[in-house]
Amino acid sequence: MTMDRSWTSEQDPENEADGALHADASPSEKAPMTAMEVSAAYEEEALKLPHCTHSFLFAEPVGSIPFLFGLIIAAMTYTCLALNLANSFDDDGTLPIPYNVVESVRIAQYLAIFVVLLLEKEIPTGLYLLRRISRPNLRSKIPEASYGRFVSSSILRITIGYMFLTNVIIFIILSDEVFQMFYSMLSFAFIQDLGDIGFKLCKMDVFGQRLQRATLTPFFYVEFKNPTENLGMKRRMEVFLKWVYFINLAVSLAVMICVTIKQKTGSGQCTAITVTFGELVWADALVQWPDYSVEGVPGSIDTMFLVYSYFDGVYVKADGRGSEGRPVYVEQNKYDHAPYDEMGFGTVRDPIVPAEFKYCGGRWIFTHKFIRKSASEEASTDGVDPCGWLLRSPETDNFNLLEVEGKWDLWNGDIIKTEVTTVCNECTDNYDCNLNGVCNKSSKKCECNYEDGAQYFGLHCEEKLTPQCHTILGNAYNDKWNVSQFYGSDKMLQEYSRPVYQYISGLPEDLEPNESDGLALIYCGSRCDPTKKDTPAGVDFYSIGARDSYLGPFGALYPLQNETGRGFFRCEGVDKVQKDCSFCPNGIVDGNILVLGYYTCYDAFGMANILFNSSKECTELQLVEERCCPNEGNQSLALGINAGGDG
């Protein structure tokens, strides 16, 4: 193809003279160029339009095939970058930034920022074109070209460049693997180069002769020299171009530093978690008394009965503490989820020392300062067990305790496998409050509802206390217990997110507490008869007898109810509403009196709770009522036929 000479740049006579002058001088006589002379020489270097489909947008007529092809390539580039950017965010609009990364990844992240600024070329190219090619310059060389579309094309390059930078910086922040990070950077660089690649393919006649001719037009061979008009604007653009690069670098580094600080301080981690252990105990746990102990011999070791479910409850991330780049979670008290009182109980009881979850030796562990697996100091600290774990997770490099998967190793004299459940106490929406409360987005805590007299409580509003169960009654003696409240407050007293019931009246005289004492029903985690009920109503109770290795972890257990599943307490309100069959409304004399074959008065009293007054069964039950109910006429008779008596 022959190029029209009118499209070529003209030789400057002054430059020809300079060239002749230098040609006559010997190499030894040439003085080295100063920095300013080098810069000036570069500025005088002729500039040609980039061989890129973005140039079709101003060099070709609107609606032509090359113009549309350039528009399609630009749209593809934008779409790819925009889709990746949108996909980087979670559904709630936040970035899933890793809780932390290993040091090798962190070093690679900072190196990658410098690499990506070297890879990014659209921003400096767009700004350089705007600085070097002025409106008069473009019109004198390519009269057919639109300067407005030329500016738009350059701005297009700049926006693509910033989208590229944004995508890559976000991906660097989200990466936790070195190979993944750099491999993705190359993928983004490929997307940025779609315009250059498309131009080369057009030039090779891959997409047809019309596009090939567009790549061979004189437009791409015209040389643009540095404009001489408006030198003040030119100088400002030169300074701006240099500053843009360093501003991009500074902003990228600032973002990365902020992320690093956030990861180092663990600010993205859940601040409070609820932990539930399995149904396991350690019968011969080794507990060392603190040096300040008033309960035991300071520094000595005793064998105690350890129930792991006693450690169920809330653990809070310790401020300013960490272990191998991960947070430490400290156990809180069981009634208001605040830190344990470090003062203790004077000369009566030692202060409670909380347990902890932390990362040690490639695993998350559960540990307690004064509970040990061995009485030998060497066995615990000299490399055999440097972490002092009681439970440990599978090997993991996860920085988030909540994401640890698999069964944990639990120590109860031997290593056994068990499940450990961990839940973040923070809420993000009302579903985290089980739709029984409202999630406060600022505090990330559930504000539980109080509807129709029913009170929802618990960290996720998962428990419910109905008006009928504010008072419960014992099935044996019709004894009364009320929900306990903090002194001087209407706030319900809780333990393990369950209401505490305080004894009011109704127990036999030999079971009545002293005037200075009190009785309370307190939930203490799951037991050998596990329950997750909101109240004690309908829960079976047992008395603990002799202890021995062959009797199980709690020793001999004697049920307090004669029928498993009936429970030892009932809700007073439910009793008033549902109990139609009247039987001993004032309580029974002795629950062990036999009245119906093998059934006792206690059994009869319990069955009456589920019978209708008009039923045949209720009528038969009421026939033995006089033998069970307390009155002066049957007191001696009732005591005389006690099932546990001698006659």
DOROVEX-359211 format. One record per residue (C-alpha): x, y, z; residue in one letter. Coordinates in Angstrom, 1 decimal, always signed. Each point is the difference from the previous one (the first is absolute). Layout:
BEGIN
      x      y      z lumke
      X      Y      Z     A
...
END
This chain:
BEGIN
      x      y      z lumke
   +0.0   +0.0   +0.0     M
   +1.4   +3.4   -1.0     T
   -0.3   +2.7   +2.7     M
   -1.0   +3.5   -1.0     D
   +2.8   +2.4   +0.7     R
   -2.5   +2.6   +1.3     S
   -0.4   -2.1   +3.1     W
   +3.7   -0.2   +0.9     T
   +1.7   +2.5   +2.3     S
   +2.1   +2.7   -1.6     E
   +3.7   +0.5   +0.8     Q
   +0.7   +3.1   +2.0     D
   +2.8   +2.0   -1.8     P
   +1.4   +1.0   +3.4     E
   +0.2   -3.6   +1.0     N
   +1.7   -0.8   -3.2     E
   +2.7   +2.5   +0.7     A
   +0.4   -1.3   +3.5     D
   +0.3   -3.5   -1.4     G
   +2.7   +1.1   -2.4     A
   +1.9   +1.8   +2.7     L
   +0.0   -3.1   +2.1     H
   +0.9   -2.2   -2.9     A
   +3.1   +2.1   -0.7     D
   +1.2   -0.3   +3.6     A
   +2.0   -3.0   +1.0     S
   -1.3   -2.3   +2.7     P
   +2.8   +1.0   +2.4     S
   -1.0   +3.7   -0.3     E
   -3.7   -0.6   +0.9     K
   -0.8   +1.0   +3.5     A
   -2.3   -2.2   +2.1     P
   -3.7   +1.2   +0.1     M
   -1.3   +1.4   +3.2     T
   -3.2   -1.2   +1.6     A
   -1.9   +3.0   -1.4     M
   +1.4   -0.7   -3.4     E
   -1.0   -3.7   +0.2     V
   -3.5   +1.1   +1.0     S
   -0.2   +2.5   -2.8     A
   +1.2   -2.5   -2.5     A
   -2.7   -2.5   +1.1     Y
   -2.7   +2.7   -0.2     E
   +1.1   +0.6   -3.6     E
   -0.3   -3.6   -0.8     E
   -2.9   -0.6   -2.4     A
   -3.1   -1.5   +1.4     L
   -2.2   -2.4   -2.0     K
   -3.6   -1.1   +0.9     L
   -0.1   -3.2   +2.1     P
   -0.7   -3.1   -2.0     H
   -3.2   -0.8   +1.9     C
   -3.6   -0.3   -0.8     T
   -0.7   +2.9   +2.3     H
   +1.5   +2.2   -2.8     S
   -2.8   -1.1   -2.3     F
   -2.5   +1.9   +2.1     L
   +1.4   +3.4   -1.2     F
   +1.9   -0.9   -3.2     A
   -2.9   -1.8   -1.7     E
   -3.5   +1.3   -0.9     P
   -2.8   -0.6   +2.5     V
   -1.9   -3.1   -0.9     G
   +2.7   -1.5   -2.1     S
   +1.1   -3.6   +0.5     I
   +3.3   +1.0   +1.6     P
   -1.7   +2.5   +2.3     F
   -2.5   -2.6   +1.1     L
   +2.7   -2.6   +0.5     F
   +1.9   +2.5   +2.2     G
   -3.2   +0.7   +1.9     L
   -0.6   -3.8   +0.6     I
   +3.6   -0.5   +1.2     I
   -0.4   +2.9   +2.5     A
   -3.3   -1.3   +1.2     A
   +1.5   -3.5   +0.5     M
   +2.8   +1.5   +2.0     T
   -2.3   +2.1   +2.1     Y
   -2.4   -3.0   +0.6     T
   +2.7   -2.4   +1.0     C
   +1.5   +2.4   +2.5     L
   -3.5   +1.2   +1.3     A
   -1.2   -3.6   +0.5     L
   +3.1   -1.0   +1.9     N
   -0.3   +3.1   +2.1     L
   -3.6   -0.7   +0.9     A
   +0.7   -3.6   +0.7     N
   +2.7   +1.0   +2.5     S
   -2.6   +1.2   +2.5     F
   -2.2   -2.1   +2.3     D
   -3.8   +0.3   -0.2     D
   +0.1   +2.6   +2.8     D
   +2.3   +2.2   -2.0     G
   +3.2   -0.7   +2.0     T
   +3.3   -1.4   -1.1     L
   +0.8   -3.5   +1.3     P
   +3.5   +1.1   +1.2     I
   +1.9   -2.9   +1.5     P
   +0.3   +0.2   +3.8     Y
   +3.7   -0.2   -0.4     N
   +2.7   -1.4   -2.3     V
   +3.4   -1.6   +0.5     V
   +3.0   +2.2   -0.3     E
   +1.1   -1.4   -3.4     S
   -3.3   +1.1   -1.4     V
   +0.2   +3.4   +1.6     R
   +3.4   +0.6   -1.5     I
   -1.3   -1.1   -3.4     A
   -3.0   +2.4   +0.3     Q
   +2.2   +3.0   +0.4     Y
   +2.3   -1.1   -2.9     L
   -3.1   -0.6   -2.1     A
   -1.0   +3.7   +0.4     I
   +3.2   +1.1   -1.7     F
   -0.3   -2.6   -2.7     V
   -3.6   +0.9   -0.8     V
   +0.9   +3.7   -0.4     L
   +2.7   -1.0   -2.5     L
   -2.6   -2.2   -1.8     L
   -2.6   +2.7   -0.2     E
   +0.5   +2.0   -3.2     K
   -3.3   +1.5   -1.0     E
   +0.1   +2.9   +2.5     I
   +3.4   +1.3   -1.0     P
   -0.8   -0.7   -3.7     T
   -3.3   +2.0   +0.1     G
   +1.6   +2.9   +1.9     L
   +3.0   +0.0   -2.3     Y
   -2.1   +0.1   -3.1     L
   -2.0   +2.9   +1.3     L
   +3.2   +1.9   +0.8     R
   +1.8   -0.6   -3.3     R
   -2.9   +0.3   -2.5     I
   -1.8   +3.3   +0.1     S
   -3.0   +0.9   -2.1     R
   +2.0   +2.0   -2.6     P
   +2.6   -2.8   -0.1     N
   -2.6   -2.7   -0.7     L
   -1.8   +2.1   -2.6     R
   +3.2   +0.8   -1.9     S
   +1.0   -3.7   -0.2     K
   -3.4   -1.7   -0.2     I
   -2.7   +2.4   -1.1     P
   -2.6   -2.7   -0.1     E
   +0.5   -0.9   +3.7     A
   -2.3   +1.4   +2.7     S
   +1.8   +1.6   +2.9     Y
   -3.0   -0.5   +2.2     G
   +0.0   -3.7   -0.6     R
   +3.8   +0.0   +0.4     F
   -0.4   +1.5   +3.5     V
   -2.8   -2.5   +0.8     S
   +2.2   -2.9   -1.2     S
   +2.8   +1.2   +2.3     S
   -2.4   +0.3   +2.9     I
   -1.2   -3.5   -0.8     L
   +3.6   -1.2   +0.4     R
   +0.3   +1.7   +3.3     I
   -3.2   -1.4   +1.4     T
   +0.9   -3.5   -1.1     I
   +3.4   +0.5   +1.7     G
   -1.6   +1.0   +3.3     Y
   -2.5   -2.9   -0.2     M
   +3.0   -2.3   -0.6     F
   +1.8   +1.5   +3.0     L
   -3.0   -0.3   +2.2     T
   -0.7   -3.6   -0.9     N
   +3.6   -1.1   +0.5     V
   +0.5   +1.9   +3.3     I
   -3.3   -1.6   +1.3     I
   +1.2   -3.4   -1.1     F
   +3.3   +0.5   +1.7     I
   -1.7   +0.9   +3.2     I
   -2.3   -3.1   -0.2     L
   +2.8   -2.4   -0.9     S
   +1.4   -2.4   +2.5     D
   +2.3   -1.9   -2.4     E
   +3.0   +1.3   -1.9     V
   -0.5   -2.0   -3.2     F
   -3.7   +0.9   -0.2     Q
   +0.9   +3.7   +0.4     M
   +2.5   +0.3   -2.8     F
   -1.8   -2.4   -2.3     Y
   -3.1   +2.2   +0.3     S
   +2.0   +3.2   -0.7     M
   +1.0   -1.5   -3.4     L
   -3.6   -0.7   -0.7     S
   -1.0   +3.6   +0.7     F
   +2.9   +1.2   -2.2     A
   -1.3   -2.2   -2.8     F
   -3.4   +1.7   +0.3     I
   +1.6   +3.4   -0.1     Q
   +1.8   -0.9   -3.2     D
   -3.1   -1.1   -1.9     L
   +0.2   +3.1   -2.2     G
   +3.7   -0.7   -1.0     D
   -0.7   -3.6   -0.6     I
   -3.1   +0.7   -2.1     G
   +2.0   +2.5   -2.1     F
   +2.7   -2.6   -0.7     K
   -2.6   -2.6   -1.0     L
   -1.7   +2.6   -2.3     C
   +3.4   +0.7   -1.6     K
   +0.5   -3.7   -0.7     M
   -3.4   +0.0   -1.9     D
   -1.6   -2.3   +2.6     V
   -3.3   +2.0   +0.0     F
   -0.1   +1.0   -3.6     G
   +1.6   +2.4   -2.5     Q
   -2.0   +3.1   +1.1     R
   +1.5   -0.2   +3.5     L
   +3.4   -0.8   -1.4     Q
   -0.2   +3.1   -2.2     R
   -0.9   +2.1   +3.1     A
   +3.3   -1.1   +1.7     T
   +2.1   +0.9   -3.1     L
   -1.4   +3.5   -0.5     T
   +2.5   +2.9   +0.1     P
   -1.5   +1.1   +3.3     F
   +2.2   -2.4   +1.9     F
   +3.2   +1.1   -1.8     Y
   -0.4   +3.8   +0.5     V
   +2.6   +1.4   +2.3     E
   -1.1   +2.6   +2.5     F
   +2.7   +2.3   +1.3     K
   -0.2   +1.8   +3.3     N
   -2.5   +3.0   -0.3     P
   +1.5   +3.4   +0.4     T
   -3.2   +1.8   +0.8     E
   -1.3   +0.5   +3.6     N
   +3.3   -0.9   +1.6     L
   -1.4   +0.8   +3.5     G
   -2.7   -2.7   -0.3     M
   +2.6   -2.4   -1.4     K
   +2.3   +0.5   +3.0     R
   -2.9   -0.5   +2.4     R
   -1.0   -3.2   -1.8     M
   +3.6   -1.3   +0.3     E
   +0.0   +0.6   +3.7     V
   -3.5   -1.5   +0.4     F
   +1.0   -3.2   -1.9     L
   +2.9   -0.6   +2.3     K
   -2.0   +0.7   +3.1     W
   -2.8   -2.4   -1.1     V
   +2.3   -2.9   +0.2     Y
   +1.2   +0.7   +3.5     F
   -3.5   +0.9   +1.2     I
   -1.2   -3.4   -1.3     N
   +2.9   -1.6   +1.8     L
   -0.6   +1.9   +3.2     A
   -3.8   -0.8   +0.1     V
   +0.6   -3.7   -0.7     S
   +2.6   -0.2   +2.7     L
   -2.3   +1.9   +2.5     A
   -2.8   -2.4   -0.7     V
   +2.2   -3.0   +0.5     M
   +1.4   +1.4   +3.2     I
   -3.5   +0.5   +1.4     C
   -0.9   -3.5   -0.9     V
   +3.2   -1.3   +1.7     T
   -0.7   +1.9   +3.2     I
   -3.6   -1.3   +0.0     K
   +1.3   -3.6   -0.4     Q
   +2.8   +0.4   +2.6     K
   -2.4   +1.4   +2.6     T
   -2.7   -2.6   -0.9     G
   -2.7   +2.7   -0.4     S
   -1.8   -2.1   -2.6     G
   -0.4   -2.9   +2.3     Q
   -3.2   -0.8   +1.9     C
   +0.3   +1.8   +3.4     T
   -2.0   -2.5   +2.0     A
   -0.9   -3.7   -0.6     I
   -2.1   -2.6   +1.7     T
   +1.6   -3.4   +0.5     V
   -1.8   -3.3   +0.7     T
   +2.1   -3.1   +1.0     F
   -1.0   -3.6   -0.2     G
   -1.5   -2.3   +2.7     E
   +3.4   -1.0   +1.4     L
   +1.7   +0.1   +3.4     V
   +3.5   -0.6   +1.4     W
   -0.4   -1.8   +3.2     A
   +3.6   +0.5   +1.2     D
   +0.9   +3.4   -1.2     A
   +3.1   +1.5   +1.4     L
   -0.5   +3.5   +1.4     V
   +2.8   +2.1   +1.4     Q
   -0.9   +2.5   +2.8     W
   +1.2   +3.5   -0.7     P
   +2.8   +1.4   +2.1     D
   -2.5   +2.4   +1.6     Y
   -2.6   -2.7   +0.6     S
   -2.1   +0.1   +3.2     V
   -2.0   -3.2   -0.8     E
   +3.0   -2.4   -0.4     G
   +3.7   -0.3   +0.6     V
   +1.6   +2.7   -2.2     P
   +1.9   -1.7   -2.9     G
   -1.3   -3.5   +0.8     S
   -1.8   -2.2   -2.5     I
   -3.3   -1.8   +0.8     D
   -2.1   -2.4   -1.9     T
   -3.5   +1.3   -0.8     M
   -3.0   -0.9   -2.1     F
   -0.1   +2.1   -3.1     L
   -3.2   +0.4   -2.1     V
   +0.9   +1.6   -3.3     Y
   -3.5   +1.4   -0.5     S
   +0.6   +2.3   +3.0     Y
   +2.1   +2.0   -2.4     F
   -2.9   +0.5   -2.4     D
   -0.8   +3.6   -0.6     G
   +1.3   +3.3   -1.3     V
   +3.7   +0.7   -0.8     Y
   +1.1   +3.5   -0.9     V
   +3.0   +1.1   -2.1     K
   +2.7   +1.3   +2.2     A
   +1.1   +3.6   -0.8     D
   +3.7   +0.4   -0.7     G
   +0.7   -3.8   +0.2     R
   +0.7   -2.4   -2.8     G
   +1.6   -3.3   -0.7     S
   +1.9   -0.7   -3.2     E
   -1.9   +2.8   -1.8     G
   -3.4   -1.2   +1.3     R
   -2.3   +1.2   +2.7     P
   -0.4   -1.4   +3.5     V
   -3.5   -0.6   +1.3     Y
   -0.5   +0.2   +3.7     V
   -2.9   -1.7   +2.0     E
   -2.6   +2.3   +1.5     Q
   -2.3   -0.5   +3.0     N
   -3.2   -1.9   -0.6     K
   -2.6   +2.5   +1.2     Y
   +0.7   +3.3   -1.8     D
   +2.9   -1.0   -2.3     H
   +2.4   +2.5   +1.6     A
   +3.6   -0.8   +1.1     P
   +0.4   -2.0   +3.2     Y
   +0.6   +1.9   +3.1     D
   +3.7   +0.0   +0.8     E
   -0.5   +0.8   +3.6     M
   -1.5   -3.4   +0.9     G
   -1.8   -0.5   +3.3     F
   +2.5   +1.2   +2.6     G
   +1.2   -2.7   +2.3     T
   -2.7   -2.5   -1.1     V
   +0.3   -0.6   -3.7     R
   +2.8   +0.5   -2.6     D
   -0.9   +2.3   -3.0     P
   -1.2   -2.0   -3.0     I
   +2.8   -0.2   -2.6     V
   -1.6   -0.1   -3.6     P
   +0.9   -2.6   -2.6     A
   +1.2   +1.1   -3.5     E
   +0.0   -0.9   -3.6     F
   +3.1   +0.9   -1.9     K
   +2.3   -1.2   -2.9     Y
   +3.1   -2.0   +0.9     C
   +2.2   -2.5   -1.8     G
   -2.1   -0.1   -3.3     G
   -3.3   -0.5   +1.8     R
   -2.7   +1.9   +1.8     W
   -0.1   -1.2   +3.6     I
   -2.1   +0.3   +3.1     F
   +2.1   +0.5   +3.1     T
   -0.1   +1.0   +3.7     H
   +2.8   +1.4   +2.0     K
   -0.5   -2.3   +3.0     F
   -1.2   -3.2   -1.6     I
   +2.7   -2.4   -1.1     R
   +0.3   -3.4   -1.7     K
   +3.0   -1.1   +2.0     S
   +1.2   +0.6   +3.6     A
   +3.6   +0.1   -1.4     S
   +1.2   +3.5   -0.8     E
   +2.4   -1.3   -2.6     E
   -2.7   -2.0   -1.8     A
   -2.1   +3.2   -0.4     S
   +2.6   +2.5   -1.0     T
   +3.1   -1.7   -1.4     D
   -1.2   -0.5   -3.6     G
   -2.5   -2.8   +0.7     V
   -2.9   +2.4   +0.4     D
   +1.2   +3.6   -0.4     P
   -3.5   +1.2   -0.7     C
   -1.7   -1.5   +3.1     G
   -3.2   -0.9   -2.0     W
   -3.1   -1.7   +1.4     L
   -1.7   +0.0   -3.4     L
   +1.7   +0.5   -3.4     R
   -1.3   +0.4   -3.5     S
   +1.3   -1.9   -3.0     P
   +3.1   +1.5   -1.5     E
   -0.9   +3.3   -1.8     T
   +1.5   +3.3   -1.0     D
   -3.5   +1.7   +0.1     N
   +0.1   +3.3   +1.7     F
   -3.7   -0.2   +1.0     N
   -1.1   -2.3   +2.8     L
   -3.5   -0.1   -1.4     L
   +1.1   -1.6   -3.3     E
   +1.9   -2.9   +1.6     V
   -1.5   -3.3   -1.3     E
   +0.2   -3.5   +1.3     G
   -0.1   -1.7   +3.4     K
   +2.2   +1.2   +2.8     W
   +2.4   -2.0   +2.2     D
   -1.2   +0.0   +3.6     L
   +2.1   -1.1   +3.0     W
   -1.8   -1.9   +2.7     N
   +3.0   -2.2   +1.0     G
   +0.2   -1.1   -3.6     D
   -0.5   +1.7   -3.3     I
   -3.5   -0.4   -1.4     I
   -1.9   +1.7   -2.8     K
   -2.8   +2.4   +0.6     T
   -2.1   +2.8   -1.6     E
   +0.5   +3.6   +1.0     V
   -2.6   +2.6   -1.2     T
   +1.0   +3.6   -0.3     T
   -2.4   +2.8   -1.1     V
   +0.6   +3.7   -0.4     C
   -2.1   +2.1   +2.3     N
   -0.2   +2.9   -2.4     E
   -3.0   +0.4   -2.3     C
   -0.3   +1.3   -3.5     T
   -3.8   -0.2   -0.5     D
   -3.2   -1.0   +1.8     N
   +0.5   -3.6   -1.0     Y
   +3.0   -0.2   +2.3     D
   -2.5   +0.9   +2.7     C
   -2.3   -2.9   -1.0     N
   -2.6   +2.6   -1.0     L
   -0.7   +0.4   +3.8     N
   +1.8   +3.3   +0.1     G
   +1.6   +2.8   -2.0     V
   +3.7   +0.1   -0.9     C
   +1.5   +3.3   +1.1     N
   +2.4   +0.7   -3.0     K
   +2.2   +2.4   +2.0     S
   +0.6   -2.3   +3.0     S
   -0.5   -3.2   -2.0     K
   -2.1   -1.4   +2.9     K
   -3.5   -1.4   +0.1     C
   -2.7   +2.0   +1.8     E
   -2.5   -2.7   +0.9     C
   -3.7   +0.5   -0.2     N
   -2.6   +0.0   +2.8     Y
   -3.3   -1.0   -1.6     E
   -3.3   -0.9   +1.7     D
   +1.8   -0.5   +3.3     G
   +2.5   -2.4   -1.5     A
   +3.6   +1.1   +0.5     Q
   +2.7   -1.1   -2.4     Y
   +3.6   -0.1   +1.2     F
   +3.4   -1.4   -0.8     G
   +2.7   +1.4   -2.2     L
   -2.0   -0.9   -3.1     H
   -3.5   +0.3   +1.7     C
   -0.1   -3.8   -0.2     E
   -1.6   -0.5   +3.4     E
   -3.6   +0.7   +0.9     K
   -1.6   +0.6   +3.4     L
   -3.8   +0.0   -0.1     T
   -2.2   +1.7   +2.7     P
   -1.2   -3.4   +1.1     Q
   +3.5   -1.1   +0.9     C
   +1.1   +3.1   +2.1     H
   -1.0   -2.3   +2.9     T
   +0.6   -3.7   +0.0     I
   -1.4   -2.7   +2.4     L
   +1.6   -3.1   +1.2     G
   -1.9   -3.2   -0.8     N
   +0.9   -1.7   +3.3     A
   -1.0   +2.7   +2.5     Y
   -1.6   +2.7   -2.1     N
   +2.9   +2.3   +1.1     D
   +0.2   +3.4   -1.7     K
   +2.9   +1.6   -1.7     W
   +0.2   +3.4   -1.7     N
   +2.3   +1.5   -2.6     V
   +2.7   +1.8   +1.8     S
   +1.0   +3.6   -0.8     Q
   +3.0   +2.2   +0.7     F
   -0.3   +2.0   +3.2     Y
   -1.7   +3.3   -0.6     G
   -0.7   -0.8   -3.6     S
   -2.6   -1.7   -2.2     D
   +2.7   -1.7   -2.0     K
   -0.2   -3.8   +0.1     M
   +2.9   -1.8   +1.6     L
   +1.4   -2.6   -2.5     Q
   +2.6   -2.7   +0.1     E
   +1.2   -1.5   -3.3     Y
   -2.8   +2.1   -1.7     S
   -2.7   -1.8   +2.1     R
   -2.2   +1.6   +2.7     P
   +1.0   -0.6   +3.6     V
   -3.0   -1.0   +2.3     Y
   +0.0   +0.8   +3.6     Q
   -1.9   -2.1   +2.6     Y
   -3.1   +1.7   +1.5     I
   -1.9   -2.6   +2.1     S
   -1.6   -3.5   +0.2     G
   +2.8   -2.4   +0.9     L
   -0.4   -2.3   +3.0     P
   +1.4   +1.4   +3.2     E
   +3.1   -2.3   -0.1     D
   +0.8   +1.4   -3.5     L
   -0.6   +3.6   +0.8     E
   +3.1   +2.2   -0.2     P
   +1.1   +2.0   +3.0     N
   -1.2   +3.6   +0.2     E
   +3.5   +1.3   -0.9     S
   +0.3   -2.4   -2.9     D
   -1.7   -0.4   -3.3     G
   -0.6   -2.6   -2.7     L
   +0.3   +0.6   -3.7     A
   -0.4   -2.0   -3.2     L
   +2.9   +0.8   -2.3     I
   +0.9   -1.4   -3.4     Y
   +3.6   -1.2   -0.1     C
   +0.5   -1.2   -3.5     G
   -1.0   -3.4   -1.4     S
   +0.2   -3.0   +2.3     R
   -0.4   -3.8   -0.2     C
   -3.7   +0.7   -0.7     D
   +0.7   +2.8   -2.5     P
   -2.6   +2.7   -0.6     T
   -0.2   +3.2   -2.0     K
   -3.4   +1.0   +1.4     K
   -0.6   +3.7   +0.9     D
   -1.3   -0.8   +3.5     T
   +0.1   -3.0   +2.5     P
   -3.6   -0.9   -0.8     A
   -0.2   -3.5   -1.4     G
   +3.6   -0.8   +0.7     V
   +1.0   -3.2   +1.9     D
   +2.0   +0.5   +3.1     F
   +2.3   -2.4   +1.9     Y
   +1.6   -0.2   +3.4     S
   +3.7   -1.0   +0.0     I
   +0.9   -3.0   +2.3     G
   +3.2   -1.9   +0.4     A
   +2.9   +0.7   -2.3     R
   +2.3   -2.7   -1.4     D
   +1.8   -0.7   -3.3     S
   -2.6   -2.6   -1.0     Y
   -2.9   +2.3   +0.7     L
   +0.7   +2.4   -2.8     G
   +1.3   +3.6   +0.1     P
   -2.7   +1.3   +2.3     F
   -0.3   -3.0   +2.3     G
   -3.3   -1.7   +0.8     A
   -3.0   +2.0   -1.3     L
   -3.4   -0.3   +1.6     Y
   -3.0   +1.4   -1.9     P
   -2.1   +2.4   +1.9     L
   -3.0   -0.7   -2.2     Q
   -1.5   -3.5   -0.3     N
   -0.5   +0.2   -3.7     E
   +2.7   +1.0   -2.4     T
   -0.9   +3.0   -2.1     G
   -2.7   +1.4   +2.2     R
   +2.3   +2.5   +1.6     G
   +0.4   +1.2   +3.6     F
   -1.6   +3.4   -0.5     F
   -2.9   +1.5   -1.8     R
   -0.9   +3.6   -1.0     C
   -2.6   +1.5   +2.4     E
   -1.8   +1.9   -2.8     G
   -0.3   -3.1   -2.2     V
   -1.2   -2.0   +2.9     D
   -2.8   +2.5   +0.7     K
   -1.0   +0.1   -3.6     V
   +0.2   -3.6   -1.0     Q
   -0.6   -2.0   +3.2     K
   -3.7   -0.9   -0.1     D
   +0.2   -3.1   +2.2     C
   +0.2   +1.1   +3.6     S
   +2.2   -2.1   +2.2     F
   +1.4   +1.1   +3.3     C
   +0.0   +3.7   -0.7     P
   +1.9   +0.7   +3.2     N
   +2.7   -2.5   -0.7     G
   +0.5   -3.6   +1.1     I
   +1.0   -1.5   +3.4     V
   +2.7   -2.4   -1.3     D
   +0.8   -0.7   -3.6     G
   +1.0   -3.6   +0.7     N
   -3.3   -1.2   +1.3     I
   -1.3   -2.8   -2.2     L
   -3.6   +0.5   -1.1     V
   -0.5   -1.6   -3.5     L
   +2.0   -3.2   -0.1     G
   +3.5   +1.0   -0.6     Y
   -0.9   +3.7   -0.4     Y
   +0.6   +2.4   +2.8     T
   -1.7   +3.2   +1.0     C
   +2.7   +1.9   -1.8     Y
   -0.8   -1.9   -3.2     D
   -3.7   +0.7   +0.5     A
   +0.6   +3.7   +0.5     F
   +2.1   +0.1   -3.2     G
   -2.6   -1.9   -2.1     M
   -2.7   +2.5   +1.2     A
   +1.8   +2.8   -1.8     N
   -0.8   -1.6   -3.4     I
   -3.5   -1.2   +0.6     L
   -3.3   +1.8   -0.7     F
   -2.4   +0.3   +3.0     N
   -2.8   -1.7   -1.7     S
   +2.0   -3.0   -1.1     S
   -0.4   -3.5   +1.4     K
   +3.7   -0.1   +0.9     E
   -0.3   +3.2   +2.1     C
   -3.0   -1.5   +1.9     T
   +2.0   -3.1   +0.8     E
   +2.9   +2.0   +1.1     L
   -2.1   +2.2   +2.4     Q
   -1.1   -3.2   +1.8     L
   +3.4   -0.2   +1.7     V
   +0.3   +3.7   +0.5     E
   -0.8   -0.2   +3.8     E
   +3.0   -2.3   +0.5     R
   +2.5   +2.4   -1.6     C
   -1.3   +3.5   +1.0     C
   +1.0   +1.6   +3.3     P
   -2.8   +0.2   +2.6     N
   -0.4   -0.9   +3.6     E
   -2.1   -3.1   -0.7     G
   +2.5   -1.9   -2.2     N
   +3.3   +1.2   +1.3     Q
   +0.7   -3.1   +2.2     S
   -1.3   -2.4   -2.7     L
   +2.2   +1.5   -2.7     A
   +3.1   -0.2   +2.1     L
   -0.9   -3.6   +0.9     G
   +0.0   -1.3   -3.6     I
   +3.1   +1.9   -1.2     N
   +1.6   -2.1   -2.7     A
   +3.3   +0.3   +1.6     G
   -1.2   -0.9   +3.5     G
   +0.0   -3.2   +2.0     D
   -3.6   -0.6   +0.0     G
END
